[in-house]
């Protein structure tokens, strides 16, 4: 029951809302970022990103590389 506690992972719907992109584009962003995490040796979950990692992308502006293509 994660209704009161924020999930550790963020999904495509929330990524789409935060980045103001379509859900399909959000999945592409998630896939690309998961590839980067895999290359660094992290275990990933398809269709999800660790919330802290995503928040750090937004705070640094790095996620804008993906959003520009829309």
PyMOL commands that set and color helices and strands:
alter all, ss='L'
color gray80, all
select helices_A, chain A and resi 12-19+23-39+51-60+64-67
alter helices_A, ss='H'
color red, helices_A
select strands_A, chain A and resi 9-11+48-50
alter strands_A, ss='S'
color yellow, strands_A
deselect
rebuild
show_as cartoon
